[in-house]
Amino acid sequence: MSFFRQVYEFLKSASIAHAKWDYEVSTSILKNRKKMLWIILAILPILVVAMAEAGGILGGKTAYAPAFYSTKIFVVSIAIGLAAGLITGCIGAGGGFIITPALMAAGVKGILAVGTDLFHIFAKAIMGTTVHKKLGNVSVKLAVAFLVGSTGGAVIGGLINKGLYDYDPLLSEAFISLIYAALLGFLGFYSLADFLKSRKVADTGDAHGAPAEVPAVTIKVQSMNIPPMITFDEDYVPGGRKISGVIVAAGGVIVGIMAAIMGVGGGFITFPMFVYIFGVSSMTTVGTDILQIIFTAGFAAVTQYAIYGYVFYTLAMGMLLGSLIGIQVGAMTTKVVKGIHIRGFYAISILAGFINRVSTLPKKLTELEIINVPKGLSTGIEVSGNVIFWLVVGFFAFWIFSKFFGNMKKFKEGV
């Protein structure tokens, strides 16, 4: 298996694992009336304060909250959360990747989109933690070592984003867009190639195919005797397994940097890192992963963004509301659609995010005087990318809802 193929399988597994966590957490929140009441109570005062504000720019040079707010942007935040939830629930992956690009496409500055998405993930993790009490064990030693690294990584990522933004907001926008364009482009084109290949074979109903085989790197990693050594999985392997705390912390640094720069919370990459590189059992990973999501996302959201005014709380709550509904509708729809269609939409939705972000680069890089593209052409490219993105997201949402409402009878019958 080629290096790039291994990277793709790793990232795809990460996206699937994060989507599964997102669905479980959303289900836990919806089943608890007290949690839903807290969401409503959290939104109301913020909504009143924000509506009373006049002037300002959403994520301007100084984005200290409360920023400019309107009912329109709140509705948009719900729609973005709904779309991300539909993608996560139906496809089983990828929904979390479009939130920051979608916020930026809606006019939110990149640094504010990242901070708001992190806070949204943190809030969801806090409210949905009870589901993980029965899903897995928690290795405190692994969690502590990992969090030492992830908090340090979050500081590094936050400093990079804030440093670029303070130097030039345009540079910050271009940087975030470039990071997302690279990630989504890599995932999208590989997914599209997989989809085209899968059309030639019988549809098994599996949306993502067989999981990637465990890399040999796991054995090498666990054989590195760099103190302090951490013992884990004692309940599953006689005597347990061992791994260097330094290596675990180094993995945490990578996750923390990605979380703080992209606003993805880090959870999407922690699961495959623990299972396929560190060699931790799935049961231990599930319990430990939720701890790192809470602390990494919370630390990054509060210390790197919120205290500088780069979190728009009402948008975060709007996205949370939308995603809670969307993810349930999407998950139910998978019962009545073919797996091959789901694989196709996964590739298309990821590529739509890629097109949206890459289409903004000509204009931004021209304004930064890095390249020289005529203003009319660069603006046209940006507008076209925006239109394509929203058309794809809108069509996907329409398709899911049509399938959902068209099969209500089957759902009631327990299909």
C-alpha positions as CSV (number, residue, x, y, z in Angstrom):
1,M,0.0,0.0,0.0
2,S,1.4,3.4,-1.0
3,F,2.2,6.1,1.5
4,F,-0.5,8.4,0.2
5,R,-3.0,5.6,0.2
6,Q,-2.2,4.9,3.9
7,V,-2.6,8.6,4.7
8,Y,-6.0,8.6,3.0
9,E,-7.2,5.4,4.8
10,F,-6.0,7.0,8.1
11,L,-7.9,10.2,7.5
12,K,-11.0,8.4,6.3
13,S,-11.0,6.2,9.3
14,A,-10.6,9.3,11.4
15,S,-13.6,11.0,9.8
16,I,-15.8,7.9,10.3
17,A,-14.8,7.5,13.9
18,H,-15.5,11.2,14.6
19,A,-18.9,10.9,12.9
20,K,-19.8,7.9,15.0
21,W,-18.9,9.9,18.2
22,D,-20.9,12.9,16.9
23,Y,-24.0,10.7,16.4
24,E,-23.7,9.0,19.8
25,V,-23.3,12.4,21.6
26,S,-26.2,14.0,19.7
27,T,-28.5,11.0,20.5
28,S,-27.5,11.3,24.2
29,I,-28.3,15.0,24.2
30,L,-31.7,14.6,22.5
31,K,-32.8,11.9,24.9
32,N,-32.1,14.2,27.9
33,R,-34.7,17.0,28.3
34,K,-32.5,18.8,30.8
35,K,-29.7,19.1,28.3
36,M,-32.0,20.4,25.7
37,L,-33.4,22.9,28.2
38,W,-29.8,24.1,28.9
39,I,-29.2,24.7,25.2
40,I,-32.3,26.8,25.0
41,L,-31.5,28.8,28.1
42,A,-27.9,29.3,26.9
43,I,-29.2,30.7,23.6
44,L,-31.8,33.2,24.8
45,P,-29.7,35.6,26.8
46,I,-26.9,35.6,24.1
47,L,-29.6,36.2,21.5
48,V,-31.0,39.2,23.3
49,V,-27.6,40.8,23.9
50,A,-26.4,40.2,20.3
51,M,-29.6,41.6,18.8
52,A,-29.2,44.7,20.8
53,E,-25.8,45.4,19.3
54,A,-25.3,47.7,16.3
55,G,-22.3,48.2,14.1
56,G,-19.1,46.2,14.1
57,I,-17.9,43.5,11.8
58,L,-18.4,39.8,12.1
59,G,-14.8,38.8,12.9
60,G,-13.2,42.1,12.1
61,K,-9.7,43.3,12.9
62,T,-10.7,43.3,16.5
63,A,-13.4,40.7,16.9
64,Y,-14.1,41.2,20.6
65,A,-17.6,39.8,21.4
66,P,-20.4,40.6,21.1
67,A,-19.8,41.1,17.4
68,F,-22.4,42.3,14.9
69,Y,-25.4,40.0,14.8
70,S,-28.6,39.6,12.9
71,T,-31.4,37.0,12.8
72,K,-30.2,36.1,9.3
73,I,-26.8,34.9,10.5
74,F,-28.4,32.9,13.3
75,V,-30.6,31.1,10.8
76,V,-27.6,30.5,8.6
77,S,-25.8,28.9,11.6
78,I,-28.7,26.6,12.1
79,A,-28.7,25.7,8.4
80,I,-24.9,25.0,8.5
81,G,-25.3,22.8,11.6
82,L,-28.2,21.0,9.9
83,A,-26.2,20.4,6.7
84,A,-23.2,19.1,8.6
85,G,-25.5,16.9,10.7
86,L,-27.2,15.5,7.6
87,I,-23.8,14.7,6.1
88,T,-22.5,13.1,9.3
89,G,-25.6,11.1,9.9
90,C,-26.2,9.9,6.4
91,I,-22.7,9.5,5.1
92,G,-21.1,8.5,8.4
93,A,-18.2,10.9,7.9
94,G,-17.2,14.2,6.6
95,G,-19.8,16.5,8.2
96,G,-17.3,18.1,10.6
97,F,-15.0,19.1,7.8
98,I,-17.5,21.5,6.2
99,I,-18.5,23.6,9.2
100,T,-15.5,26.0,9.2
101,P,-15.5,26.3,5.4
102,A,-19.3,26.8,5.4
103,L,-19.0,29.6,8.1
104,M,-16.3,31.3,6.0
105,A,-18.5,30.9,2.9
106,A,-21.3,32.6,4.8
107,G,-19.1,35.6,5.5
108,V,-17.6,34.8,8.9
109,K,-13.9,35.6,9.2
110,G,-11.7,32.5,9.3
111,I,-10.3,32.9,12.8
112,L,-13.8,33.5,14.2
113,A,-15.1,30.4,12.3
114,V,-12.4,28.3,13.8
115,G,-12.9,29.5,17.4
116,T,-16.7,29.2,17.1
117,D,-16.5,25.6,15.7
118,L,-14.1,24.6,18.5
119,F,-16.6,26.0,21.1
120,H,-19.5,24.2,19.4
121,I,-17.5,20.9,19.6
122,F,-16.6,21.6,23.2
123,A,-20.2,22.3,24.2
124,K,-21.5,19.2,22.4
125,A,-18.8,17.0,24.1
126,I,-19.6,18.3,27.6
127,M,-23.4,17.7,27.2
128,G,-23.0,14.2,25.6
129,T,-20.4,12.6,27.9
130,T,-22.8,10.2,29.7
131,V,-23.0,8.0,26.6
132,H,-19.3,7.1,26.9
133,K,-19.7,5.7,30.5
134,K,-20.9,2.5,28.9
135,L,-18.9,2.5,25.7
136,G,-15.3,2.2,26.9
137,N,-12.7,2.3,29.6
138,V,-10.6,5.4,30.3
139,S,-6.8,5.1,30.5
140,V,-5.9,8.0,32.8
141,K,-2.2,7.6,32.1
142,L,-2.7,7.7,28.3
143,A,-5.1,10.6,28.6
144,V,-2.7,12.7,30.8
145,A,0.3,12.1,28.5
146,F,-1.8,12.9,25.5
147,L,-3.2,16.0,27.0
148,V,0.2,17.3,28.0
149,G,1.0,17.3,24.3
150,S,-2.4,18.4,23.0
151,T,-2.5,21.5,25.2
152,G,0.9,22.5,24.1
153,G,-0.1,21.9,20.5
154,A,-3.2,24.0,20.9
155,V,-1.1,26.9,22.2
156,I,1.1,26.5,19.1
157,G,-1.8,26.3,16.7
158,G,-3.5,29.3,18.4
159,L,-0.4,31.4,18.3
160,I,0.0,30.6,14.6
161,N,-3.6,31.6,13.8
162,K,-3.6,34.7,16.0
163,G,-0.1,35.8,14.8
164,L,-1.1,35.6,11.2
165,Y,-4.4,37.4,11.9
166,D,-2.7,40.2,13.9
167,Y,-0.1,40.6,11.1
168,D,-2.7,40.7,8.3
169,P,-6.3,39.3,8.5
170,L,-6.1,38.5,4.8
171,L,-3.0,36.3,5.4
172,S,-5.0,34.4,8.1
173,E,-7.9,33.9,5.7
174,A,-5.6,32.6,3.0
175,F,-3.8,30.3,5.4
176,I,-7.0,28.7,6.8
177,S,-8.4,28.3,3.4
178,L,-5.2,26.7,2.1
179,I,-5.1,24.2,4.9
180,Y,-8.7,23.2,4.3
181,A,-8.2,23.1,0.5
182,A,-5.2,20.7,0.9
183,L,-7.0,18.4,3.3
184,L,-10.4,18.3,1.5
185,G,-8.8,18.1,-1.9
186,F,-6.7,15.1,-0.8
187,L,-9.7,13.3,0.8
188,G,-12.1,14.3,-1.9
189,F,-10.2,13.1,-5.0
190,Y,-9.2,9.8,-3.3
191,S,-12.8,9.3,-2.3
192,L,-14.0,10.0,-5.8
193,A,-11.5,7.5,-7.2
194,D,-12.8,4.9,-4.7
195,F,-16.4,5.6,-5.7
196,L,-15.7,5.2,-9.4
197,K,-13.9,1.9,-8.7
198,S,-16.7,0.7,-6.4
199,R,-19.3,1.2,-9.2
200,K,-17.8,-1.7,-11.1
201,V,-18.4,-4.2,-8.2
202,A,-21.6,-5.3,-6.5
203,D,-23.0,-2.9,-3.9
204,T,-22.6,-4.4,-0.5
205,G,-24.4,-1.6,1.3
206,D,-21.2,-0.6,3.0
207,A,-20.7,3.1,2.7
208,H,-17.0,3.1,3.3
209,G,-15.6,-0.3,2.4
210,A,-13.4,-2.5,4.6
211,P,-11.3,-0.8,7.2
212,A,-7.6,-0.4,6.4
213,E,-5.2,-3.0,7.8
214,V,-3.2,-2.1,10.9
215,P,0.1,-0.7,9.8
216,A,3.3,-2.4,11.0
217,V,4.3,1.0,12.5
218,T,2.4,0.0,15.7
219,I,4.9,-2.7,16.6
220,K,7.8,-0.3,16.0
221,V,6.2,2.4,18.1
222,Q,5.5,0.1,21.1
223,S,9.0,-1.2,20.9
224,M,10.6,2.2,21.5
225,N,11.8,2.2,25.1
226,I,11.7,5.9,25.9
227,P,10.8,6.6,29.5
228,P,8.4,7.1,31.0
229,M,6.7,4.0,29.8
230,I,2.9,3.8,30.1
231,T,1.0,0.5,30.6
232,F,-2.5,0.2,29.2
233,D,-5.1,-2.4,28.1
234,E,-4.4,-4.6,31.2
235,D,-8.0,-5.8,31.0
236,Y,-7.6,-7.1,27.4
237,V,-4.0,-8.3,27.2
238,P,-2.2,-10.3,30.0
239,G,0.2,-7.9,31.6
240,G,-1.1,-5.1,29.3
241,R,0.7,-3.3,26.5
242,K,3.4,-0.6,26.9
243,I,4.2,2.6,25.0
244,S,6.4,5.6,25.6
245,G,4.6,8.6,27.2
246,V,6.8,10.8,25.1
247,I,5.4,9.3,21.9
248,V,1.9,9.7,23.1
249,A,2.5,13.3,24.0
250,A,4.1,13.9,20.6
251,G,0.9,12.6,19.0
252,G,-1.1,15.0,21.3
253,V,1.0,17.9,20.0
254,I,0.0,17.1,16.4
255,V,-3.7,16.8,17.3
256,G,-3.6,20.0,19.4
257,I,-2.1,22.0,16.5
258,M,-4.6,20.7,14.0
259,A,-7.5,21.4,16.4
260,A,-6.4,25.0,17.1
261,I,-5.7,25.8,13.4
262,M,-8.7,24.1,11.8
263,G,-11.3,24.1,14.6
264,V,-12.0,20.4,14.3
265,G,-11.6,19.5,18.0
266,G,-8.9,16.9,17.3
267,G,-11.3,14.0,17.9
268,F,-11.4,13.1,14.2
269,I,-7.7,12.1,14.2
270,T,-7.3,10.8,17.7
271,F,-9.2,7.6,17.2
272,P,-7.1,6.1,14.3
273,M,-3.9,7.5,15.9
274,F,-4.6,5.5,19.1
275,V,-5.8,2.3,17.3
276,Y,-3.6,2.2,14.2
277,I,-0.4,3.8,15.5
278,F,-0.3,3.5,19.3
279,G,-2.0,0.0,19.2
280,V,-4.6,0.9,21.9
281,S,-7.8,-1.3,21.9
282,S,-11.0,0.3,20.6
283,M,-12.7,0.1,23.9
284,T,-10.0,2.0,25.7
285,T,-9.7,4.5,22.9
286,V,-13.4,5.4,23.0
287,G,-13.3,6.3,26.7
288,T,-10.0,8.1,26.5
289,D,-10.9,10.0,23.3
290,I,-13.9,11.7,24.8
291,L,-11.6,13.1,27.6
292,Q,-9.2,14.5,25.1
293,I,-11.9,16.1,23.0
294,I,-13.3,17.9,26.0
295,F,-10.0,19.2,27.3
296,T,-8.3,19.8,23.9
297,A,-11.3,21.6,22.3
298,G,-12.2,23.3,25.6
299,F,-8.6,24.5,26.2
300,A,-8.2,25.7,22.6
301,A,-11.6,27.3,22.4
302,V,-11.3,29.2,25.7
303,T,-7.6,30.1,26.0
304,Q,-6.7,30.6,22.3
305,Y,-9.9,32.1,21.0
306,A,-12.7,33.0,23.5
307,I,-10.6,35.3,25.6
308,Y,-9.6,37.3,22.5
309,G,-13.2,37.6,21.3
310,Y,-12.9,35.0,18.5
311,V,-15.9,32.9,19.5
312,F,-19.4,33.8,18.4
313,Y,-21.5,31.9,21.0
314,T,-24.9,32.4,19.3
315,L,-23.5,30.9,16.1
316,A,-22.2,27.9,18.1
317,M,-25.5,27.3,19.7
318,G,-27.3,27.6,16.3
319,M,-25.0,25.1,14.8
320,L,-25.5,22.8,17.8
321,L,-29.3,22.9,17.3
322,G,-29.1,22.3,13.6
323,S,-26.7,19.4,13.9
324,L,-28.8,17.6,16.6
325,I,-31.7,17.5,14.1
326,G,-29.7,16.8,11.0
327,I,-27.6,14.0,12.3
328,Q,-30.7,12.0,13.4
329,V,-32.5,12.6,10.1
330,G,-29.4,11.6,8.2
331,A,-28.8,8.4,10.2
332,M,-32.4,7.2,9.7
333,T,-32.1,7.9,5.9
334,T,-29.2,5.4,5.6
335,K,-31.8,2.6,6.1
336,V,-33.4,3.4,2.8
337,V,-30.6,4.4,0.5
338,K,-27.9,2.3,-1.2
339,G,-24.4,2.3,0.2
340,I,-23.0,3.2,-3.2
341,H,-25.0,6.4,-3.2
342,I,-23.6,7.3,0.2
343,R,-20.0,6.8,-1.0
344,G,-20.7,9.0,-3.9
345,F,-22.2,11.8,-1.8
346,Y,-19.2,11.5,0.6
347,A,-16.8,12.3,-2.3
348,I,-19.0,15.1,-3.7
349,S,-19.6,16.8,-0.4
350,I,-15.8,16.8,0.5
351,L,-15.0,18.1,-3.0
352,A,-17.6,20.8,-2.7
353,G,-15.7,22.1,0.4
354,F,-12.4,21.8,-1.5
355,I,-13.8,23.9,-4.4
356,N,-15.2,26.5,-2.0
357,R,-11.9,27.1,-0.2
358,V,-9.6,26.8,-3.2
359,S,-11.8,29.3,-5.2
360,T,-11.1,32.0,-2.6
361,L,-7.3,31.8,-2.9
362,P,-6.8,33.7,-6.2
363,K,-8.5,36.8,-4.8
364,K,-6.8,36.6,-1.4
365,L,-3.3,35.9,-2.8
366,T,-3.7,38.7,-5.2
367,E,-4.7,41.1,-2.4
368,L,-1.6,39.9,-0.6
369,E,0.4,40.7,-3.7
370,I,1.7,37.1,-3.9
371,I,0.2,36.5,-7.3
372,N,-1.6,38.8,-9.9
373,V,-5.0,37.7,-11.0
374,P,-7.4,40.4,-12.6
375,K,-9.9,41.5,-10.0
376,G,-12.9,40.5,-12.2
377,L,-11.6,37.0,-12.8
378,S,-10.6,36.4,-9.1
379,T,-14.0,37.6,-7.9
380,G,-15.8,35.5,-10.5
381,I,-13.8,32.4,-9.4
382,E,-14.7,33.1,-5.7
383,V,-18.4,33.6,-6.5
384,S,-18.5,30.5,-8.6
385,G,-16.9,28.4,-5.9
386,N,-19.4,29.7,-3.4
387,V,-22.4,29.0,-5.6
388,I,-21.1,25.4,-6.4
389,F,-20.7,24.8,-2.6
390,W,-24.1,25.9,-1.6
391,L,-25.8,24.2,-4.6
392,V,-24.2,20.9,-3.6
393,V,-25.0,21.3,0.1
394,G,-28.6,22.4,-0.8
395,F,-29.1,19.6,-3.2
396,F,-27.8,17.0,-0.8
397,A,-30.1,18.3,2.0
398,F,-33.1,18.3,-0.4
399,W,-32.2,14.7,-1.4
400,I,-31.9,13.5,2.2
401,F,-35.2,15.2,3.3
402,S,-37.1,13.8,0.2
403,K,-35.9,10.3,1.1
404,F,-36.7,10.8,4.7
405,F,-40.2,12.1,4.3
406,G,-40.9,9.8,1.4
407,N,-40.2,6.8,3.6
408,M,-41.9,7.9,6.8
409,K,-44.2,4.9,6.6
410,K,-41.3,2.5,6.6
411,F,-39.7,4.3,9.5
412,K,-42.9,4.0,11.5
413,E,-43.0,0.3,10.7
414,G,-39.5,0.0,12.1
415,V,-37.5,-0.4,8.9
